[in-house]
Amino acid sequence: MVQTDNLQAIRTLLNQKLQPQGITVNTTTQGSKLIIQLTASQPCDRARTVSKIQASLKTQKPQGLQTIDITAHQAGKGQLWSHRLTLTPPALTIDLAAWLESGSSLQESILEPSSPLEPDALSPTPTLREKPVLEPVSPEQRYLCFQLGLDNKVMLPVEYIQEIVRVEVNQVLAVPDTPPYALGLYNWRGEMLWLVDLNLLLGLESFLSRQSSPQEAINLGLLNVLVLKEQQLMLGVIVQQVEEIEQHSPEGLQSPVGLFSPGLEPFILGYFREVQSIVLNAEAVFTTIHDQSYQ
């Protein structure tokens, strides 16, 4: 439970940050839950307000909390929105570099992340349980395999992938007036990361709208996210299922021209016929999102 003096410090700090925007803050606790009640003189943007609260709480580092419930009201008009922050989320993180070096399987390499409000607590190269030393890596390219609901397996070169994260749906901040494929913003290691439905971006049907079984509907509570990096740009893409790492020679890539639909073809770097797998063009994904964001 948060101590009274710490609770007062949090309330004072949040009021200092938000009162210039016409927002008054009140805070209470219920066990391990911090309740933040906002009273606004006019409608306040959810994503921007939650981001400011997260940034402020980093400096306080409240102990004993597991969740933070934020509720915003407009004076005289009722509730505007609510949002929950999970400080000890069940989301799972895989550090890809550590996984590749360890030689362990996908499930053995899953790591429990720290609070999203304390990104410094996340080790950049987590230590995994000891595994047999791998043989020297062949000159073949390493690809992460995953599913998008296509007939073919999909791959990406591992150098584009920073992490694999499982994210709770309620941790995603929806942002208005964005393309349909943009799910919203997620607090990844203290940074606001755009999450993109890769199916919709590629012109395919989103698997998020298909719930063919009760188990699949339950699984939709967690999103499989590949955190991608291309130069200085970061992006989180939602995929249906993450599989294993495979090695293939890039020389075996066939041209996608004429093999796929015109809408999908620009996003495909090539095709491995022997394993019937598509290799996505990560640069084309980043370029498309960047170009559309400035239209």
Disulfide bonds with the S-S distance in Angstrom:
none
